[in-house]
Structures are given as C-alpha cells and as structure tokens.
Amino acid sequence: MDSATMTARTAIRDADLLERLVAEEAKGGPFLRHVVAGLAADQERRDAERAREGAMIEAGSRLPHVARRRAAVRAVFENAAPTPRDMRHIHSVLAVCGLPYDRRPATERVHERRQGQMSLRVEAGSLMRPDGTWEEQPLPHGPKARLIFLHLCSEAVRTKERTVEVGETLSAFMRDLGFQVTGGRNGTLRLFKEQINALAACSIRVGTFDGTRATTTQFAPFREVDVWMGADPDQRSLWPSTVTFSHEFHESLAKHALPVNASAVRAFAGSARKLDLYFWLGYRLHGLRQPLHISWKALGEQFGGGFKRERAFRAQMEDDLAALREVFPALPVTLGPDGLRLDPCPSETLALPARAPAAPVAKRARPRG
C-alpha cells in the first residue's frame, strides 16, 4: 500500500466506512487504492457537513425539520402560482460570485472568488464607534450575510429608496425565515448584527478579463451607515439603525436585481452553499435559450470552497442539487462526468412569476405621397 493510500486510510473514522474498508482490504485486488480514496472522500464530505451543522447549532441558527420545511414549500408551489408579492431581490453580482461560506480568521481581510472570466474581491473594512474609535469588522460570511444582503436589496427595490431602515424590518424578516429573535451575548440578533456590520464595512470589486483587456468595477454597497451602541453590557455591539446604499450601487441594483422567491429562500436559509446554488441557477437560467454546459473546474471555482478532494465536492453538489429538487422537482439540471448541464425552462420552474411576453413593435406608418 503506497503512502498516499495509507494517508487516506487514516482519515477514515466512521464505523460503517471502516467496516467497508476492512471488507475491501480482505478482498484485496488492484483497485483497492481507488476504493480507499473513495471512502476517504466520503469521510471528508461527512466531516464538512457535520462542521457546518455544528457551526449552525452553536450559533443558534439551524432551522428545525429542514426536510419537512422543503416539502412544505414545494406543496405551496404546487398549489399556488407565484405572484410579485412573493418576490425578493438580490444583486446579481452575488449570484455569480459568492461570499465566504465560513468564518475566516481575523487576520484574513480579503476574499476572492473566480467564475469563468469574472472575479469577485471582497475586502473587510471598519466602522466608526460612537466613542470615536474605529472597530475592524470581519469578512461577511455564511448564510446570514447572504440573507441580510437579500433583505436590504429587497427593501431598496421595494421602496425605491437608497436609505433602508434596519431594526424592525430585520426582526420581521428573521421571524419570517423561522429564526427566533433573541437578544443577549449568544442571541440570534447579535449574530445578525455582526454580519450587518461586516457587510456595511466591506468593499466589493468585480473584475472581468479576456486575456487582452480587463475591467474593474468597484461596488461600495453603502455610502452611509448610522450606528449606535446599546447600553446593555451583554449587547455592547455596534447596531446599524439605517444603511444608505451608494448612488452607484443603487443604480446598478435597479438594473441587475435578480428576483428570487421568498419561500424558497426560507427553505434554504440554513445553508450558504444551497442559497448560492439557488441564486446562481436563477441567474443562469434567466433568458437561457439553449443547453448550457458548466465544467467541474468552473463549478469548483464557484462552489468548491473548503473541499480538498474533488470527489467529496462532487458528492456535495449531488446532495445540494437533490435538496433543491425537493423544492423544484422540474429543475432542468443534470450532473455528469464532465460537469453540469442546464436546459432552458420557464420561469415558473423556479417559482417565479411568468415573464411578460415582449410587446410587439409597432410598425411606423409610411408617409403618403
């Protein structure tokens, strides 16, 4: 047994995987190395899933009965056509290149993600405290950062105003998603506040390149953040009461707001990766007229953060797509050895209102004579 196989073997810990390993070792054969690598990849995928679940439990944010929630959302979609009132909006840039999935070390101040010929760069920033000092904020990460960004973008689209009230609207949004709104040092409000602050302080750059030319667009999402500090020692954290989108970002949002269904967001609210996949599919499928193929390499750049083995990542993608199909059974997505295939579909497939048919172009009357 070579050293790589020995290393993979030591990573296998779950009882059922060890039982299979012992059985395969007893058989022997030339393919034992591949079997061990596959079992190690299964172990890595399980470990990654347990780590995410553990983090959500620790944060008090794991939604109960997730599978039943997805089934309930699917039943809603099957019995009622989506309407504009069901819609929320997020800037399409987040559907193309996502935020970090997990908390990054405090010293890590930059996050980059590449998709095809586009790259996203997020830089952590700082906020002014009411006592006149600056407080460094972490990189925004996880499902809460995505949900907050979705909430703020949706409010800006709904009101057509650049300034968004955060307080009560956020609490109502949290309750709608199934989160309990609790205060204190370990409460859900503090965890959401942390991600609001991180988003408010960060700067976002999007670069496109083709080998000959490159273009960089800077999105400073918020021009102004009005913060205060609570008097309760258990809640001594900065708390934005309003955020004001920058003029440039607000204009960009008006042009590039991606519609998503609020019930679908609720179904995937506990998983950053599933939210990203849902947003990304909505972006890719919009206006798709012919089948589109995405390679595993490109999928890894988009969704593979945290995985060392491609086999484990592929297994996770299969699980995530299976979860999406629990809500959207007609999802026209196929995974194969070469990557992912998307086929055109109507907007109702993702529980979005039917697109209005294009208005006929009026013919200009010819002048007489």
Beta strands, then each sheet from edge to edge (+ up, - down):
strand 1: 87-91
strand 2: 110-115
strand 3: 118-123
strand 4: 126-128
strand 5: 134-136
strand 6: 163-165
strand 7: 203-209
strand 8: 214-219
strand 9: 222-229
strand 10: 238-245
strand 11: 257-261
strand 12: 292-295
strand 13: 333-336
strand 14: 339-342
sheet 1: 1+ 11-
sheet 2: 2+ 3- 7+ 8-
sheet 3: 4+ 5-
sheet 4: 6+ 10- 9+
sheet 5: 12+ 14- 13+
end
